[in-house]
Amino acid sequence: AVEDASGQKPKAAEPLVVDAKEEKDAAHKEENNEPSTNVYFWGIPGEYTEFEMNLLVFACGDVVSVRMGPPNGKGFKYAFVQFTNLDEAAMAVKLLHQRKFNTRSLVVRYAKPPKMSPT
């Protein structure tokens, strides 16, 4: 991770609490979302775990949170990965979008900043 001018590593953002279905639907339909630290992934194998998802994205940067949806009827699922900054999220989109993953190409896009749910 990048250090600031004082040599300190920036604090990670707090994980977001959101309505995952609403967020997934919006991210999958939108190709040109504004850059965000929240990144949408589609085409993840249904048996993939959060640990394996972290392994997939670790080279892109520091991960704040991983949220995975349930598998669909075809054996695939979606995930949202929140990175600590925009550069890391941009790296994930650049390196992983349309990357062949098992039998299909991944869809990797910026997700709209999620609406906060009441906690």
Solvent accessible surface area in square Angstrom, and as a share of the most:
residue,aa,sasa,rsa
1,A,84,0.65
2,V,113,0.65
3,E,108,0.49
4,D,77,0.40
5,A,118,0.92
6,S,83,0.54
7,G,41,0.40
8,Q,117,0.52
9,K,125,0.53
10,P,78,0.49
11,K,196,0.83
12,A,62,0.48
13,A,47,0.37
14,E,138,0.62
15,P,72,0.46
16,L,45,0.22
17,V,72,0.41
18,V,23,0.13
19,D,73,0.38
20,A,41,0.32
21,K,134,0.57
22,E,83,0.37
23,E,15,0.07
24,K,52,0.22
25,D,43,0.22
26,A,36,0.28
27,A,1,0.01
28,H,73,0.33
29,K,162,0.68
30,E,68,0.31
31,E,124,0.55
32,N,133,0.68
33,N,16,0.08
34,E,131,0.59
35,P,79,0.49
36,S,10,0.06
37,T,37,0.22
38,N,1,0.01
39,V,0,0.00
40,Y,0,0.00
41,F,0,0.00
42,W,34,0.12
43,G,0,0.00
44,I,0,0.00
45,P,7,0.04
46,G,14,0.14
47,E,134,0.60
48,Y,42,0.16
49,T,72,0.42
50,E,93,0.42
51,F,141,0.59
52,E,62,0.28
53,M,0,0.00
54,N,53,0.27
55,L,95,0.47
56,L,41,0.20
57,V,0,0.00
58,F,140,0.59
59,A,80,0.62
60,C,11,0.07
61,G,22,0.21
62,D,51,0.26
63,V,44,0.25
64,V,29,0.17
65,S,19,0.12
66,V,14,0.08
67,R,51,0.19
68,M,45,0.20
69,G,7,0.07
70,P,100,0.63
71,P,73,0.46
72,N,59,0.30
73,G,89,0.85
74,K,166,0.70
75,G,38,0.36
76,F,32,0.13
77,K,20,0.08
78,Y,21,0.08
79,A,0,0.00
80,F,1,0.00
81,V,0,0.00
82,Q,7,0.03
83,F,0,0.00
84,T,41,0.24
85,N,50,0.26
86,L,91,0.45
87,D,115,0.59
88,E,17,0.08
89,A,0,0.00
90,A,39,0.30
91,M,84,0.37
92,A,0,0.00
93,V,33,0.19
94,K,164,0.69
95,L,70,0.35
96,L,19,0.10
97,H,68,0.30
98,Q,106,0.47
99,R,130,0.48
100,K,135,0.57
101,F,30,0.12
102,N,104,0.53
103,T,110,0.64
104,R,81,0.30
105,S,42,0.27
106,L,0,0.00
107,V,23,0.13
108,V,1,0.01
109,R,37,0.13
110,Y,40,0.15
111,A,0,0.00
112,K,94,0.40
113,P,98,0.61
114,P,21,0.13
115,K,152,0.64
116,M,124,0.55
117,S,34,0.22
118,P,133,0.84
119,T,153,0.89
